[in-house]
């Protein structure tokens, strides 16, 4: 049995949800509300010691990190294949899946500034300290601490955006040389991983994905989003994307239970 603990429309959650849907694998969906910090609850940390989403549990064994989870799904359920048979294409697939994982840190900085800074400010100083105390990974804890102190500087955000846009330039180049997908002829995990990155930038900085500047990336995006799996995964209001709580709180740290 497959159980996916996820947070709906977060970047990494979408990557794994998309992979499972492309393979038409049945799984139980367990929503983890990040605005209540359910991901920092003792119950969830037993599954994922890093306190992040998603986590895939297969027959009782937790698998963490979206990059690793999608590779695991491909290993355990090889059909339909999301990994090209050709070794050169497979290397390209892995490059783009790895690139999505690497650039995610820069994307997270932009997401925190544009989507989460105001929500963190809603927490009282005492609640902020509780949240930080329960964040297990030191690097992530420092990122959140920075948000409690006013957030990133304009220069830091500009540098993060430039790094992401550089990756889009590389995508444009690769698609112009090969295509129609990032690995070549075969739709793959590389496309699934990068779609979540491109989609988030379209929400945060839509002007940076101008069709005139990135025609092939936009064409690729249109084709991936036309796939039935992507249509479902990237839609709000589904069973896997419930309406969020109106404000942040730390209530989930104490209240979240596995298997609810």
N, C-alpha and C positions, 0 to 999 in steps of 0.2 A: 504494500500500500504506500502511496505517495501522499505526503502532507506538506503543503507549502505555507510557511509563515512569511507574510509579506506585508507591505504597506501600500498596496494598490498602485498608484501612479508615481511612486518614486522611481528614479532612474534604474537602479539595480533590480527592483521588484519587477519592472516592466521587462527587463531583459530575460528573466527566468520565466515569467508568465508567458511571454511570447514563445520561448523555446518549447514549453510544455504544450501550448496550443498548436504550434506548427506540427508537432508529433501526434496530436490528438490523444494525449495521454490523460486518463482520468486521475484526478487528484482531489484531495480535500483542501479547500482554501481556508486559511486561518489569518484573519486580518489583525495586524499589530498596529495600534494607533500611536504614531510617533508624537502626536501633539499631547498625549497623556504620558509619554515616556514609558510605554509598556515594554519597549525594547530593553529597558534598564532594570526590569523586574528580576528578582532572583530566579523565578521560574523560567523566564526566557533565556537568561544568562547561562543556565544549565545546558541549553541547546546550542547557544552561540555565545561563547565567552567574550567575543568582541562587542556584543551589544548592538549589532546592526542587522538590518534586513537586506535580503531574504535569507531564510534557512529552509532547506529541503530535508525532510525526514523520510527516508526510504526504509520501510520495514524496521522502524525503530532507530535507524542510524542517521544522525544529523550530518548534513553536508553544508558547508558555509562558503561564502564568497561567490558572487554571481558568475564570475569567470570560471571558477572551478565547478560550480553546480552545473552549468550548461555543458561543460566537457563530460561531467559524470553522467548526465542524462543521455548524451550521445553514446557513451560507452555502454550504459546499461540497456538502452533502448535504441539500437542503431538504425531502425527503420521507422519512418522515412529518413534518409540520411541528411544531416545538416553539416556534414564534413565531406569535402570533395574527395573522390577516390585518387585523383592525381596528386602526387606528393608536392609538386610546386604550388598548385592551387591550395592545398592543405596548409602549406607554410604561409601563404598570403592570408588565408582565413585566420590562422593563429595570430598573425601580425596585427590584424584589425581588431580581433577580440582583445588582444593584449593592449593595443593602443587605446581602446575604449576604457579599459581598466586603469591605465596610467593617467589618461587625461581627466578621469573622473574627479581627481583631487582638485584640479583647477575649476572644473564645473561645479563642484560642491561649494567652493568659495563664492562663486557667482550666485548660486542658488541660495546660500545662507544670507547673502547681502540683500537680495531682491525679494525673497519669499519668507525668510525666517527671522531676520533681525528684529522686526517689529513684534513678532510673537514672543521671542525671548525676553524682550523688554516688558512684556505683560506679567512675567513672573516676578514675584517679590524677591528681594535679595536673599532671603532665607531659602526660598524654593530654588533659586539659581544655584546656591551652594549645595543643596541636596542633590540636584541634578548632576552637578559636577562631581560630587563625591561618588555617585553611582556609575559614572562613565568609566569603564575599565581601561580603555586603551589610552595611554598618556598623550599621544599625538592628537587624538580626537578630543580628549579632555581640554587640551590647550586651545584647540580651535573653538570649542564652545565657550571657554573662558574669555577668549578674545571678543566674542559676540556680547558677552555680559559687560564688557568694558567699552562698548561703542562700535565694535566691528572693524572691518578692513578699511584701509586707506584707499583713496581713489587710485593711487599708483599701483597698489596691490591688485585691485580689481581690473585695472587696465592690462596689467601683465597677464593675469589669468585669462582674460578674454582674447588677448593676442595669441596665447598658446593654443586655445581652442580653435580660433580662426585659422591658424597655421595648419592644424590637422584637417580642416575642411579643404584647404588648398591641396593637401596631399591626396585627399579623396578625389578631388576634381581631376587631378593628374592621373591617378590610377584608373578611374572610370573612363577617361579619354583614351588610355592606352589599351585597356582590356574590356572590361564590362561584359555583360550588362550588370554583373554584381561585383562586389569588392574583391572576391577571390578569383573572379573570371566568369566562366559560363554557369557556375553553380551557386544558387542561393545558399547561404551558409550561416554559421554562428557569428561570423564576422559582421554580416549585415544586421543580424539581430542585435548585436552588442552596440554597434555604431548608431543604429536608429534611435536608441534611447538618448544618446548624446545630442544628436542633431535635433531631436524633438524638443529637448529641454531648452536648447538655445533659441529655438523658434518661439518658445514661450517667454524667454527672458529678454532676448535681443533680436526680434524678428528682422530688423533692418540688416543684420549681419549675414543673413542668408538670402540676400538679393539674388533673384533668378538670373539677372544679367551677369553678376559676378561668378555665380556657381551654377551654371545651367545643368551640368551633368549630375551634380549632387541633388539638385531639385528634382530632376527627372527620376533619379534613383529613389529619392524619398517618396515621390508620388507612387511609384510602382510597389515599393514595400508596403506603404500604408494602404494600398488597394487589396492586399492579401487579407482573407477573412480573419486569420489569427490576429494580425495587427489591428484590424478594425475593432475587434472586441477589446484587446488589451489596452488600447489607447483611448477607450471611451470611458467617460465618467458616468456614474449612475447605474452601473451594473452591480450584480451581487458581490463582486470582488472589490468594488470601490464604493463603500458606503459614504454617506454624508459625514463630513468631519465635524468634530466638536468645534464650537465657535471660537474658543480661546485655548491657549496652552495651559496645562496644569501638570503637576507631578503625580497625580492620583494613581496613574497606571503602574508606577513603580511598586506600590504595595498591593494593587488589586488584580493585576493580570495573572491568569491561570492558564496553564497548558491544557489543550484539549477541550476548551470551552465550546 
